Amino acid sequence: MLNFLHAPVPGETPRTRTLYTVAAIVVAIAMFVAALGSGNPSTPLEAKPPAWFDILGNVLAAGIGVLVLVPRTRGFGGVAAAVMMVISMFLNYQIDGVAFFLAALPFNLITLTLGVLLAWRHGRTP
């Protein structure tokens, strides 16, 4: 019944399928965590972007988390997650400062790397 959700990758073994599924779950969790809130709470109010900007980013992050969980959209979700993490790193540095940028950098880099990995793996599907 839900076979339309599965996008098989040619030459994929059960072990690699499991590894990429775990990577997708980690990226989805990271995007859901990112959707819970954004930015440094100690940033001065005048330096923060408008509220609609934060809400839009949080909704996009949640949507990307869903895209990554669905095998048919996993490649696009990986690209979107990678782009979102690059934008996040830029905004963390520009708005929140170097200290917050460095604190969030491991989270951003791990999510970026896994998103690129998913995009590479699932973007090659015919």
Secondary structure per residue as TSV (DSSP state, phi and psi in degrees):
chain	resnum	aa	ss	phi	psi
A	1	M	-	360.0	-41.4
A	2	L	-	-100.6	24.5
A	3	N	G	-62.6	-25.2
A	4	F	G	-66.4	-17.4
A	5	L	G	-81.1	-19.5
A	6	H	-	-89.5	126.5
A	7	A	-	-115.7	93.5
A	8	P	-	-67.5	144.5
A	9	V	-	-104.4	127.1
A	10	P	T	-56.9	133.7
A	11	G	T	78.0	12.1
A	12	E	-	-83.2	126.8
A	13	T	-	-89.4	164.1
A	14	P	H	-58.7	-34.3
A	15	R	H	-68.0	-45.1
A	16	T	H	-68.3	-34.9
A	17	R	H	-60.9	-42.2
A	18	T	H	-63.8	-44.5
A	19	L	H	-61.5	-44.1
A	20	Y	H	-71.6	-30.0
A	21	T	H	-67.5	-41.2
A	22	V	H	-63.5	-42.6
A	23	A	H	-60.3	-41.0
A	24	A	H	-64.8	-39.7
A	25	I	H	-66.4	-40.1
A	26	V	H	-63.7	-43.6
A	27	V	H	-64.2	-41.7
A	28	A	H	-62.4	-44.2
A	29	I	H	-61.9	-43.0
A	30	A	H	-60.9	-40.0
A	31	M	H	-70.7	-35.8
A	32	F	H	-68.0	-37.8
A	33	V	H	-64.1	-42.4
A	34	A	H	-63.1	-31.9
A	35	A	H	-73.5	-17.8
A	36	L	T	-69.3	-23.2
A	37	G	-	175.6	156.9
A	38	S	-	-138.6	149.7
A	39	G	S	85.5	169.5
A	40	N	-	-86.2	123.3
A	41	P	T	-63.4	-21.1
A	42	S	T	-90.6	5.0
A	43	T	S	-67.9	133.8
A	44	P	-	-56.9	144.5
A	45	L	G	-57.2	-38.4
A	46	E	G	-69.6	-18.4
A	47	A	G	-91.4	-13.1
A	48	K	S	-76.3	148.3
A	49	P	-	-71.5	167.5
A	50	P	-	-60.4	156.2
A	51	A	H	-60.3	-37.7
A	52	W	H	-61.9	-31.4
A	53	F	H	-66.9	-44.2
A	54	D	H	-64.6	-42.7
A	55	I	H	-63.3	-44.5
A	56	L	H	-60.3	-45.3
A	57	G	H	-62.5	-39.2
A	58	N	H	-69.4	-39.1
A	59	V	H	-67.2	-41.9
A	60	L	H	-62.1	-41.8
A	61	A	H	-62.0	-42.7
A	62	A	H	-64.4	-41.7
A	63	G	H	-63.1	-39.3
A	64	I	H	-65.8	-37.6
A	65	G	H	-59.4	-39.6
A	66	V	H	-69.4	-43.3
A	67	L	H	-58.0	-38.8
A	68	V	H	-70.5	-28.9
A	69	L	H	-76.2	-26.3
A	70	V	S	-87.0	118.7
A	71	P	G	-56.4	-35.6
A	72	R	G	-67.3	-27.2
A	73	T	G	-110.1	11.7
A	74	R	H	-63.5	-38.4
A	75	G	H	-63.7	-47.2
A	76	F	H	-64.6	-39.7
A	77	G	H	-63.7	-36.6
A	78	G	H	-64.5	-42.5
A	79	V	H	-63.0	-45.3
A	80	A	H	-63.5	-39.6
A	81	A	H	-65.1	-41.7
A	82	A	H	-63.6	-44.8
A	83	V	H	-63.3	-42.0
A	84	M	H	-62.5	-37.6
A	85	M	H	-70.4	-35.1
A	86	V	H	-65.2	-44.6
A	87	I	H	-62.7	-41.0
A	88	S	H	-61.2	-44.0
A	89	M	H	-63.1	-41.7
A	90	F	H	-62.0	-48.1
A	91	L	H	-68.3	-37.1
A	92	N	I	-60.4	-40.3
A	93	Y	I	-72.0	-45.4
A	94	Q	I	-72.7	-41.5
A	95	I	I	-97.1	-45.4
A	96	D	I	-93.1	-13.6
A	97	G	-	96.9	169.1
A	98	V	H	-65.3	-40.2
A	99	A	H	-61.7	-46.6
A	100	F	H	-69.3	-37.8
A	101	F	H	-56.9	-48.0
A	102	L	H	-68.4	-33.5
A	103	A	H	-68.5	-36.3
A	104	A	H	-89.1	-9.7
A	105	L	H	-59.2	-45.2
A	106	P	H	-59.5	-43.8
A	107	F	H	-59.1	-47.2
A	108	N	H	-64.8	-43.0
A	109	L	H	-69.5	-38.9
A	110	I	H	-65.1	-45.6
A	111	T	H	-64.5	-40.8
A	112	L	H	-61.0	-47.1
A	113	T	H	-62.9	-46.4
A	114	L	H	-67.0	-35.7
A	115	G	H	-63.8	-42.5
A	116	V	H	-64.4	-41.0
A	117	L	H	-60.6	-44.2
A	118	L	H	-66.2	-41.0
A	119	A	H	-63.4	-41.2
A	120	W	H	-64.8	-45.4
A	121	R	H	-69.7	-45.6
A	122	H	H	-92.1	-11.5
A	123	G	T	-77.4	-13.9
A	124	R	T	-90.6	-1.2
A	125	T	-	-71.1	129.1
A	126	P	-	-66.7	360.0
